[in-house]
């Protein structure tokens, strides 16, 4: 569990945004900032990525630290915090002074912390720049892969097909994902690229599963909000597909990383009856699949 006087800080560093969760004792905070220095889920510019992490942490700490502003944390302030960063990377890498942790690994740990440690499932994190896959059989993680195609491909297709700028294409994609905008041409563009990504991921998925029986693919990430994705994934992958419901402003890798350091992000450990009730509410729709 977290030390009472020490901030635990978990950062999910993605291609388009970074999510920071902070906690000390019973205090909890969060922030989301634009991300720089990454391409297709991988760190390409160490300095820009490091500044993104620092900016996200400072933003999350603003409600708790009087007078805090961007760049005002001193080296000794950082040394008084436990900071870890989740990103698509091999185990053991660092970003400046911060240890990097493979995002799919801690995302799986968060699912297991809520669902149980002996289940079998595929986890698909569909972000802006990459699709991260992990296969778990009876609680054992068989492996993970970060594939260099994300939902930004769909954004680019929408922008090209409808003669829009990329920001306008992103807006249309988000509204389509929320069910607020749907035309035959837009649907054709989205579904064509969606199916291409699913088919491209299928050989990697089969390799990770290694012939083990799994019934369900659990989806997370911004791209998982796209209308029709679950149905297409079921048809292409042959696995029942469900999106994991999360609060706005949190991600599975950030939650899993925080769990490693300070316990569940929602607060201190609860009694068995309360924890069991919370788990059932979170994954009620999985009861018939696993």
SEDREN-333976 format. One record per residue (C-alpha): residue number from 1; residue in three letters; y, x, z. Coordinates in steps of 0.5 Angstrom, whole numbers. Each point is the difference from the previous one (the first is absolute). Example, Ala and Ser with C-alpha at 12.3 -4.5 7.8 and 13.67 -1.06 7.14 Angstrom:
2
<atom num="1" residuo="ALA" y="-9" x="25" z="16"/>
<atom num="2" residuo="SER" y="7" x="2" z="-2"/>
END
This chain:
290
<atom num="1" residuo="UNK" y="0" x="0" z="0"/>
<atom num="2" residuo="UNK" y="7" x="2" z="-1"/>
<atom num="3" residuo="UNK" y="4" x="4" z="5"/>
<atom num="4" residuo="UNK" y="5" x="-4" z="4"/>
<atom num="5" residuo="UNK" y="6" x="4" z="-2"/>
<atom num="6" residuo="UNK" y="-2" x="3" z="-6"/>
<atom num="7" residuo="UNK" y="1" x="-4" z="-7"/>
<atom num="8" residuo="UNK" y="-6" x="-1" z="-5"/>
<atom num="9" residuo="UNK" y="3" x="0" z="-7"/>
<atom num="10" residuo="UNK" y="-5" x="-2" z="-6"/>
<atom num="11" residuo="UNK" y="3" x="0" z="-7"/>
<atom num="12" residuo="UNK" y="-3" x="-2" z="-6"/>
<atom num="13" residuo="UNK" y="3" x="4" z="-6"/>
<atom num="14" residuo="UNK" y="-1" x="-4" z="-6"/>
<atom num="15" residuo="UNK" y="2" x="1" z="-7"/>
<atom num="16" residuo="UNK" y="6" x="-5" z="0"/>
<atom num="17" residuo="UNK" y="1" x="-1" z="8"/>
<atom num="18" residuo="UNK" y="-2" x="3" z="6"/>
<atom num="19" residuo="UNK" y="-1" x="-4" z="6"/>
<atom num="20" residuo="UNK" y="1" x="2" z="7"/>
<atom num="21" residuo="UNK" y="-3" x="-3" z="7"/>
<atom num="22" residuo="UNK" y="2" x="3" z="6"/>
<atom num="23" residuo="UNK" y="-2" x="-1" z="8"/>
<atom num="24" residuo="UNK" y="1" x="2" z="7"/>
<atom num="25" residuo="UNK" y="-3" x="-4" z="5"/>
<atom num="26" residuo="UNK" y="1" x="-7" z="-1"/>
<atom num="27" residuo="UNK" y="5" x="1" z="-5"/>
<atom num="28" residuo="UNK" y="-1" x="-1" z="-8"/>
<atom num="29" residuo="UNK" y="5" x="1" z="-6"/>
<atom num="30" residuo="UNK" y="-1" x="1" z="-7"/>
<atom num="31" residuo="UNK" y="4" x="1" z="-6"/>
<atom num="32" residuo="UNK" y="-1" x="1" z="-8"/>
<atom num="33" residuo="UNK" y="4" x="4" z="-4"/>
<atom num="34" residuo="UNK" y="0" x="2" z="-8"/>
<atom num="35" residuo="UNK" y="-5" x="6" z="-1"/>
<atom num="36" residuo="UNK" y="1" x="6" z="-4"/>
<atom num="37" residuo="UNK" y="-4" x="7" z="-2"/>
<atom num="38" residuo="UNK" y="-6" x="-4" z="-2"/>
<atom num="39" residuo="UNK" y="-4" x="-1" z="-6"/>
<atom num="40" residuo="UNK" y="-6" x="-5" z="-1"/>
<atom num="41" residuo="UNK" y="-1" x="0" z="8"/>
<atom num="42" residuo="UNK" y="0" x="8" z="0"/>
<atom num="43" residuo="UNK" y="6" x="4" z="3"/>
<atom num="44" residuo="UNK" y="3" x="4" z="-6"/>
<atom num="45" residuo="UNK" y="7" x="2" z="4"/>
<atom num="46" residuo="UNK" y="-1" x="3" z="7"/>
<atom num="47" residuo="UNK" y="7" x="0" z="2"/>
<atom num="48" residuo="UNK" y="2" x="-7" z="-3"/>
<atom num="49" residuo="UNK" y="-7" x="-3" z="3"/>
<atom num="50" residuo="UNK" y="2" x="3" z="7"/>
<atom num="51" residuo="UNK" y="7" x="-3" z="0"/>
<atom num="52" residuo="UNK" y="-3" x="-7" z="-2"/>
<atom num="53" residuo="UNK" y="-4" x="1" z="7"/>
<atom num="54" residuo="UNK" y="5" x="2" z="4"/>
<atom num="55" residuo="UNK" y="5" x="-6" z="-3"/>
<atom num="56" residuo="UNK" y="-6" x="-5" z="2"/>
<atom num="57" residuo="UNK" y="-1" x="3" z="7"/>
<atom num="58" residuo="UNK" y="8" x="0" z="1"/>
<atom num="59" residuo="UNK" y="0" x="-7" z="-2"/>
<atom num="60" residuo="UNK" y="-5" x="-3" z="4"/>
<atom num="61" residuo="UNK" y="3" x="3" z="6"/>
<atom num="62" residuo="UNK" y="7" x="-2" z="-1"/>
<atom num="63" residuo="UNK" y="-1" x="-6" z="5"/>
<atom num="64" residuo="UNK" y="-3" x="4" z="6"/>
<atom num="65" residuo="UNK" y="5" x="7" z="-1"/>
<atom num="66" residuo="UNK" y="7" x="-2" z="1"/>
<atom num="67" residuo="UNK" y="5" x="3" z="-5"/>
<atom num="68" residuo="UNK" y="-6" x="3" z="-4"/>
<atom num="69" residuo="UNK" y="2" x="0" z="-8"/>
<atom num="70" residuo="UNK" y="-3" x="4" z="-6"/>
<atom num="71" residuo="UNK" y="-2" x="7" z="1"/>
<atom num="72" residuo="UNK" y="3" x="0" z="7"/>
<atom num="73" residuo="UNK" y="-7" x="2" z="3"/>
<atom num="74" residuo="UNK" y="-1" x="7" z="2"/>
<atom num="75" residuo="UNK" y="-6" x="4" z="0"/>
<atom num="76" residuo="UNK" y="-1" x="0" z="7"/>
<atom num="77" residuo="UNK" y="0" x="-8" z="0"/>
<atom num="78" residuo="UNK" y="-5" x="0" z="-6"/>
<atom num="79" residuo="UNK" y="-5" x="5" z="5"/>
<atom num="80" residuo="UNK" y="1" x="-5" z="5"/>
<atom num="81" residuo="UNK" y="-4" x="-5" z="-5"/>
<atom num="82" residuo="UNK" y="-7" x="-1" z="-2"/>
<atom num="83" residuo="UNK" y="1" x="-1" z="-8"/>
<atom num="84" residuo="UNK" y="-6" x="-1" z="-5"/>
<atom num="85" residuo="UNK" y="1" x="-2" z="-7"/>
<atom num="86" residuo="UNK" y="-5" x="-4" z="-4"/>
<atom num="87" residuo="UNK" y="0" x="2" z="-8"/>
<atom num="88" residuo="UNK" y="-5" x="1" z="-5"/>
<atom num="89" residuo="UNK" y="-2" x="7" z="1"/>
<atom num="90" residuo="UNK" y="-6" x="4" z="3"/>
<atom num="91" residuo="UNK" y="-1" x="1" z="7"/>
<atom num="92" residuo="UNK" y="3" x="5" z="3"/>
<atom num="93" residuo="UNK" y="7" x="1" z="-4"/>
<atom num="94" residuo="UNK" y="7" x="0" z="3"/>
<atom num="95" residuo="UNK" y="7" x="-2" z="-2"/>
<atom num="96" residuo="UNK" y="4" x="4" z="4"/>
<atom num="97" residuo="UNK" y="-1" x="0" z="7"/>
<atom num="98" residuo="UNK" y="-4" x="-7" z="-1"/>
<atom num="99" residuo="UNK" y="-8" x="0" z="-1"/>
<atom num="100" residuo="UNK" y="-2" x="-4" z="-6"/>
<atom num="101" residuo="UNK" y="-6" x="-5" z="1"/>
<atom num="102" residuo="UNK" y="-3" x="-3" z="-6"/>
<atom num="103" residuo="UNK" y="2" x="-7" z="0"/>
<atom num="104" residuo="UNK" y="-6" x="-4" z="-2"/>
<atom num="105" residuo="UNK" y="-4" x="3" z="6"/>
<atom num="106" residuo="UNK" y="5" x="-3" z="5"/>
<atom num="107" residuo="UNK" y="1" x="-6" z="-4"/>
<atom num="108" residuo="UNK" y="-8" x="-1" z="1"/>
<atom num="109" residuo="UNK" y="1" x="2" z="7"/>
<atom num="110" residuo="UNK" y="5" x="-6" z="1"/>
<atom num="111" residuo="UNK" y="-5" x="-5" z="-3"/>
<atom num="112" residuo="UNK" y="-6" x="2" z="4"/>
<atom num="113" residuo="UNK" y="5" x="0" z="6"/>
<atom num="114" residuo="UNK" y="1" x="-8" z="-1"/>
<atom num="115" residuo="UNK" y="-6" x="-2" z="-4"/>
<atom num="116" residuo="UNK" y="-6" x="5" z="3"/>
<atom num="117" residuo="UNK" y="-3" x="6" z="-1"/>
<atom num="118" residuo="UNK" y="-6" x="-2" z="-3"/>
<atom num="119" residuo="UNK" y="2" x="-4" z="-6"/>
<atom num="120" residuo="UNK" y="-1" x="2" z="-7"/>
<atom num="121" residuo="UNK" y="6" x="-1" z="-5"/>
<atom num="122" residuo="UNK" y="4" x="3" z="-5"/>
<atom num="123" residuo="UNK" y="8" x="2" z="1"/>
<atom num="124" residuo="UNK" y="5" x="0" z="-6"/>
<atom num="125" residuo="UNK" y="7" x="1" z="2"/>
<atom num="126" residuo="UNK" y="4" x="-1" z="-7"/>
<atom num="127" residuo="UNK" y="7" x="3" z="1"/>
<atom num="128" residuo="UNK" y="5" x="1" z="-5"/>
<atom num="129" residuo="UNK" y="-2" x="7" z="-2"/>
<atom num="130" residuo="UNK" y="-8" x="0" z="1"/>
<atom num="131" residuo="UNK" y="-6" x="-4" z="2"/>
<atom num="132" residuo="UNK" y="-4" x="3" z="6"/>
<atom num="133" residuo="UNK" y="-7" x="-2" z="1"/>
<atom num="134" residuo="UNK" y="-5" x="1" z="6"/>
<atom num="135" residuo="UNK" y="-7" x="-2" z="1"/>
<atom num="136" residuo="UNK" y="-3" x="-2" z="7"/>
<atom num="137" residuo="UNK" y="-7" x="-1" z="1"/>
<atom num="138" residuo="UNK" y="-2" x="-3" z="7"/>
<atom num="139" residuo="UNK" y="6" x="4" z="3"/>
<atom num="140" residuo="UNK" y="-1" x="6" z="-4"/>
<atom num="141" residuo="UNK" y="5" x="3" z="-5"/>
<atom num="142" residuo="UNK" y="-3" x="2" z="-6"/>
<atom num="143" residuo="UNK" y="6" x="3" z="-3"/>
<atom num="144" residuo="UNK" y="7" x="-2" z="-3"/>
<atom num="145" residuo="UNK" y="4" x="1" z="-6"/>
<atom num="146" residuo="UNK" y="7" x="0" z="-2"/>
<atom num="147" residuo="UNK" y="1" x="-2" z="-8"/>
<atom num="148" residuo="UNK" y="6" x="1" z="-3"/>
<atom num="149" residuo="UNK" y="2" x="-7" z="-3"/>
<atom num="150" residuo="UNK" y="3" x="-5" z="4"/>
<atom num="151" residuo="UNK" y="4" x="-6" z="-1"/>
<atom num="152" residuo="UNK" y="6" x="4" z="-3"/>
<atom num="153" residuo="UNK" y="-4" x="0" z="-6"/>
<atom num="154" residuo="UNK" y="1" x="-8" z="0"/>
<atom num="155" residuo="UNK" y="7" x="1" z="1"/>
<atom num="156" residuo="UNK" y="1" x="4" z="-6"/>
<atom num="157" residuo="UNK" y="-4" x="-5" z="-4"/>
<atom num="158" residuo="UNK" y="4" x="-5" z="2"/>
<atom num="159" residuo="UNK" y="7" x="3" z="-1"/>
<atom num="160" residuo="UNK" y="-3" x="3" z="-7"/>
<atom num="161" residuo="UNK" y="-3" x="-7" z="-2"/>
<atom num="162" residuo="UNK" y="6" x="-4" z="2"/>
<atom num="163" residuo="UNK" y="6" x="5" z="-2"/>
<atom num="164" residuo="UNK" y="2" x="1" z="7"/>
<atom num="165" residuo="UNK" y="2" x="6" z="4"/>
<atom num="166" residuo="UNK" y="-5" x="2" z="5"/>
<atom num="167" residuo="UNK" y="4" x="-3" z="6"/>
<atom num="168" residuo="UNK" y="0" x="-6" z="-3"/>
<atom num="169" residuo="UNK" y="-8" x="0" z="-2"/>
<atom num="170" residuo="UNK" y="-1" x="2" z="7"/>
<atom num="171" residuo="UNK" y="4" x="-6" z="2"/>
<atom num="172" residuo="UNK" y="-4" x="-5" z="-4"/>
<atom num="173" residuo="UNK" y="-7" x="3" z="2"/>
<atom num="174" residuo="UNK" y="2" x="-1" z="7"/>
<atom num="175" residuo="UNK" y="2" x="-7" z="-1"/>
<atom num="176" residuo="UNK" y="-7" x="-1" z="-4"/>
<atom num="177" residuo="UNK" y="-4" x="3" z="5"/>
<atom num="178" residuo="UNK" y="4" x="-6" z="5"/>
<atom num="179" residuo="UNK" y="-2" x="-5" z="-5"/>
<atom num="180" residuo="UNK" y="8" x="-1" z="-1"/>
<atom num="181" residuo="UNK" y="0" x="2" z="-8"/>
<atom num="182" residuo="UNK" y="-6" x="-1" z="-5"/>
<atom num="183" residuo="UNK" y="1" x="-1" z="-7"/>
<atom num="184" residuo="UNK" y="-6" x="1" z="-5"/>
<atom num="185" residuo="UNK" y="3" x="7" z="-3"/>
<atom num="186" residuo="UNK" y="1" x="2" z="7"/>
<atom num="187" residuo="UNK" y="-7" x="-2" z="2"/>
<atom num="188" residuo="UNK" y="-3" x="4" z="-6"/>
<atom num="189" residuo="UNK" y="3" x="6" z="2"/>
<atom num="190" residuo="UNK" y="-2" x="0" z="7"/>
<atom num="191" residuo="UNK" y="-7" x="-2" z="-1"/>
<atom num="192" residuo="UNK" y="-1" x="5" z="-6"/>
<atom num="193" residuo="UNK" y="2" x="6" z="4"/>
<atom num="194" residuo="UNK" y="-3" x="-3" z="7"/>
<atom num="195" residuo="UNK" y="-7" x="0" z="-4"/>
<atom num="196" residuo="UNK" y="1" x="7" z="-3"/>
<atom num="197" residuo="UNK" y="1" x="3" z="7"/>
<atom num="198" residuo="UNK" y="-6" x="-4" z="3"/>
<atom num="199" residuo="UNK" y="-4" x="3" z="-5"/>
<atom num="200" residuo="UNK" y="2" x="7" z="0"/>
<atom num="201" residuo="UNK" y="-1" x="0" z="8"/>
<atom num="202" residuo="UNK" y="-7" x="-3" z="-1"/>
<atom num="203" residuo="UNK" y="-4" x="7" z="-1"/>
<atom num="204" residuo="UNK" y="4" x="3" z="6"/>
<atom num="205" residuo="UNK" y="-2" x="-6" z="4"/>
<atom num="206" residuo="UNK" y="-7" x="0" z="-2"/>
<atom num="207" residuo="UNK" y="-1" x="8" z="2"/>
<atom num="208" residuo="UNK" y="3" x="-2" z="7"/>
<atom num="209" residuo="UNK" y="-4" x="-5" z="1"/>
<atom num="210" residuo="UNK" y="-6" x="4" z="-2"/>
<atom num="211" residuo="UNK" y="-5" x="-6" z="-1"/>
<atom num="212" residuo="UNK" y="1" x="-3" z="7"/>
<atom num="213" residuo="UNK" y="1" x="-7" z="1"/>
<atom num="214" residuo="UNK" y="7" x="-3" z="1"/>
<atom num="215" residuo="UNK" y="2" x="-7" z="-1"/>
<atom num="216" residuo="UNK" y="8" x="0" z="1"/>
<atom num="217" residuo="UNK" y="6" x="4" z="-2"/>
<atom num="218" residuo="UNK" y="6" x="0" z="5"/>
<atom num="219" residuo="UNK" y="6" x="1" z="-4"/>
<atom num="220" residuo="UNK" y="7" x="2" z="3"/>
<atom num="221" residuo="UNK" y="6" x="3" z="-3"/>
<atom num="222" residuo="UNK" y="6" x="-3" z="-4"/>
<atom num="223" residuo="UNK" y="-4" x="0" z="-6"/>
<atom num="224" residuo="UNK" y="-5" x="-5" z="3"/>
<atom num="225" residuo="UNK" y="5" x="-5" z="1"/>
<atom num="226" residuo="UNK" y="0" x="-2" z="-8"/>
<atom num="227" residuo="UNK" y="-3" x="-7" z="-2"/>
<atom num="228" residuo="UNK" y="-7" x="0" z="-3"/>
<atom num="229" residuo="UNK" y="-2" x="7" z="3"/>
<atom num="230" residuo="UNK" y="-5" x="-2" z="5"/>
<atom num="231" residuo="UNK" y="-3" x="-4" z="-6"/>
<atom num="232" residuo="UNK" y="0" x="5" z="-5"/>
<atom num="233" residuo="UNK" y="-3" x="5" z="5"/>
<atom num="234" residuo="UNK" y="-6" x="-4" z="2"/>
<atom num="235" residuo="UNK" y="-1" x="-1" z="-8"/>
<atom num="236" residuo="UNK" y="0" x="7" z="-1"/>
<atom num="237" residuo="UNK" y="-2" x="4" z="6"/>
<atom num="238" residuo="UNK" y="-6" x="-6" z="2"/>
<atom num="239" residuo="UNK" y="3" x="0" z="7"/>
<atom num="240" residuo="UNK" y="3" x="-5" z="4"/>
<atom num="241" residuo="UNK" y="7" x="2" z="0"/>
<atom num="242" residuo="UNK" y="5" x="-2" z="6"/>
<atom num="243" residuo="UNK" y="7" x="2" z="2"/>
<atom num="244" residuo="UNK" y="1" x="3" z="7"/>
<atom num="245" residuo="UNK" y="6" x="-4" z="3"/>
<atom num="246" residuo="UNK" y="5" x="4" z="3"/>
<atom num="247" residuo="UNK" y="7" x="-1" z="3"/>
<atom num="248" residuo="UNK" y="6" x="2" z="-4"/>
<atom num="249" residuo="UNK" y="2" x="8" z="1"/>
<atom num="250" residuo="UNK" y="-7" x="2" z="2"/>
<atom num="251" residuo="UNK" y="-5" x="4" z="-4"/>
<atom num="252" residuo="UNK" y="-8" x="1" z="2"/>
<atom num="253" residuo="UNK" y="1" x="7" z="-1"/>
<atom num="254" residuo="UNK" y="6" x="0" z="5"/>
<atom num="255" residuo="UNK" y="-4" x="-4" z="5"/>
<atom num="256" residuo="UNK" y="-6" x="4" z="0"/>
<atom num="257" residuo="UNK" y="4" x="6" z="1"/>
<atom num="258" residuo="UNK" y="4" x="-3" z="6"/>
<atom num="259" residuo="UNK" y="-7" x="-2" z="3"/>
<atom num="260" residuo="UNK" y="-3" x="7" z="0"/>
<atom num="261" residuo="UNK" y="6" x="2" z="4"/>
<atom num="262" residuo="UNK" y="3" x="-6" z="4"/>
<atom num="263" residuo="UNK" y="-5" x="-5" z="0"/>
<atom num="264" residuo="UNK" y="1" x="-7" z="-4"/>
<atom num="265" residuo="UNK" y="7" x="0" z="-3"/>
<atom num="266" residuo="UNK" y="0" x="-8" z="3"/>
<atom num="267" residuo="UNK" y="1" x="3" z="7"/>
<atom num="268" residuo="UNK" y="-5" x="3" z="6"/>
<atom num="269" residuo="UNK" y="-7" x="-1" z="0"/>
<atom num="270" residuo="UNK" y="-2" x="-8" z="1"/>
<atom num="271" residuo="UNK" y="-6" x="-2" z="4"/>
<atom num="272" residuo="UNK" y="-6" x="-2" z="-4"/>
<atom num="273" residuo="UNK" y="1" x="-7" z="-1"/>
<atom num="274" residuo="UNK" y="7" x="1" z="-2"/>
<atom num="275" residuo="UNK" y="-2" x="5" z="-5"/>
<atom num="276" residuo="UNK" y="-6" x="-4" z="-3"/>
<atom num="277" residuo="UNK" y="5" x="-6" z="-1"/>
<atom num="278" residuo="UNK" y="5" x="5" z="-4"/>
<atom num="279" residuo="UNK" y="-6" x="2" z="-4"/>
<atom num="280" residuo="UNK" y="-2" x="-6" z="-2"/>
<atom num="281" residuo="UNK" y="7" x="-3" z="-2"/>
<atom num="282" residuo="UNK" y="1" x="6" z="-4"/>
<atom num="283" residuo="UNK" y="-7" x="0" z="-4"/>
<atom num="284" residuo="UNK" y="-2" x="-7" z="0"/>
<atom num="285" residuo="UNK" y="-1" x="-1" z="-7"/>
<atom num="286" residuo="UNK" y="-5" x="6" z="0"/>
<atom num="287" residuo="UNK" y="-5" x="-4" z="5"/>
<atom num="288" residuo="UNK" y="-4" x="-2" z="-6"/>
<atom num="289" residuo="UNK" y="0" x="6" z="-4"/>
<atom num="290" residuo="UNK" y="-2" x="6" z="4"/>
END
